């Protein structure tokens, strides 16, 4: 099993806490990072202040509805950057709107997941992420 560094981009501290706890229970994280909007995600990837010493994530979980820069716009910008376009980005949103799903996939999202609304479903999601992204998929190596 490969341990992964996951970057969560979500403005909800409550959701971030629950997601982090569920992922940590699966014991496949090498690192977990959290930023609160798309602009911070881009700064994180580019190692701009205050993220100068962070490691590049293996996988990004991205909310859609955030202040400053939403998930759709940050997905678009990240996929335009050669250095980061190979990082899988999973849109993780409360929205199940057809328009959001289509826009995410057209923006090159690797997956679209509707945020679970209870802890049991969140734990199942974390287990599925571990199985698929840590045990099955071959991810590009990080420097």
C-alpha positions, -999 to +999 in steps of 0.1 A: +000+000+000+013+034-010+010+062+015-004+094+000-001+131+007-036+145+002-044+182-001-079+191+009-092+224-005-124+233+015-135+264+033-155+245+059-133+238+090-159+214+102-159+193+070-121+194+069-119+180+104-143+152+096-127+144+063-092+144+079-104+121+107-120+096+083-089+095+061-065+091+091-085+061+103-077+043+071-040+047+078-028+054+043-018+091+046+018+101+045+006+137+050-026+157+051-027+193+041-057+217+042-062+251+026-095+271+025-098+282-011-086+277-047-061+306-046-045+290-015-044+257-033-025+273-062-001+291-038+004+258-020+013+240-052+036+268-063+052+268-028+045+305-024+044+321+011+035+306+036+038+273+018+075+274+009+084+241+025+054+219+017+057+187-004+036+184-036+005+163-029-003+130-046-040+138-047-062+168-043-098+168-029-115+201-040-147+216-028-166+238-054-183+265-034-155+286-017-147+322-013-118+340-032-115+313-059-140+285-063-132+249-071-141+251-108-117+281-114-089+266-094-093+232-112-090+250-145-059+270-134-041+239-120-048+218-151-032+247-172+001+244-152+024+218-167+040+211-133+007+201-117-017+189-144-009+153-137-021+155-101-055+138-098-082+163-086-114+149-071-142+174-068-158+168-034-189+190-031-224+191-015-237+200-050-252+173-070-262+197-098-258+183-133-241+216-143-215+213-116-207+177-125-204+183-162-183+214-156-160+195-133-154+167-158-149+191-187-124+208-165-104+175-163-115+165-128-105+129-121-137+122-102-168+140-089-180+130-054-210+144-035-200+149+001-215+123+024-240+138+048-233+113+076-202+099+093-209+063+082-209+073+045-178+095+050-160+065+065-170+044+035-158+071+012-124+072+030-121+034+027-129+036-010-103+063-016-077+042+002-086+011-018-086+029-052-060+056-049-035+039-026-038+002-036-051+001-072-040+032-091-005+039-102+001+076-096+029+096-112+060+099-089+065+131-070+099+147-066 
